[in-house]
Amino acid sequence: MTRPPRTFTYLFDPLCGWCYGAAPALHRLAAMPDITIALLPTGLFADGASRPMTDAFADYAWSNDKRIETLTGQPFTDAYRDTVLGDRMRRFDSGPATLALAAVASTEPRREMGALSTLQAARYVDGRDITAPAVLAAILADHGFGAASALVAAPTDALKAFNADRILRARTLMQAVGAQGVPTLVRHTPEGPQRLDSGLLFAGPERISEALATG
């Protein structure tokens, strides 16, 4: 018997280390044939919610990131520590990367999850600065997101409005399901949106498939 389609929304921030740690489980879920996942960024670390990259914050981030690496196997490299966490000139600001993903969502929506993974790897593995629009545009161009790259290089008012609407929808959904942070996975049901246990995202890719097998 064919299982009816199941729809989820993934709430995240592109500078969230735990969201990067959740990537294997998220991709495992997305590969299931009856499942559709929409991505919505919450703007958790964007623009006015950004902060300076101080020594204390960099040390805290690195300690937390290594915990995530131990738990999930997702790598956080010395290049990331030295180049990204070591930069005191740029702020910890997810606004540019959030806008870059909006550019992908507006031009090639089916590839947004892949674009998110590309940006995460660029930061945490390659040590590239994804708070810089020029770097983001180059990364997208190098990975075949030409239209999105052009938008990042010269953002339009329409893109900015689309980005703001995505963040608003994400925050509205967070409130509706009582989510306190990201990553958060929400399942949409006839009874309304339901927040899943975030622990499923860190219990191994197979665990989330098992948990939803009878859901």
KAWO-V633317 format. One record per pair of residues at least 24 apart in sequence whose C-alpha atoms are under 6 Angstrom apart, sorted by the first residue. I is the first residue (numbers start at 0). J is the second residue. Records with the same first field share a line. If there is no record, write none. Layout:
# KAWO-V633317
I = J + J
This chain:
# KAWO-V633317
4 = 33 + 34
5 = 34
6 = 34 + 35 + 36 + 187
7 = 36 + 185 + 186 + 187
8 = 36 + 37 + 38 + 184 + 185
9 = 38 + 183 + 184
10 = 39 + 40 + 182 + 183
11 = 40 + 181 + 182
12 = 40
14 = 93
18 = 182
20 = 71 + 73
21 = 200 + 201
23 = 204
24 = 200 + 204
27 = 204
39 = 169
40 = 166
41 = 166 + 169 + 170
42 = 166
44 = 92 + 93
45 = 92 + 93 + 94
46 = 94
49 = 91 + 92
50 = 90 + 91
51 = 90 + 91
52 = 87 + 90 + 91
57 = 84
75 = 123 + 124
76 = 124
78 = 126
79 = 123 + 126
82 = 126
83 = 126
95 = 130 + 132
99 = 151
101 = 162
102 = 147
103 = 147
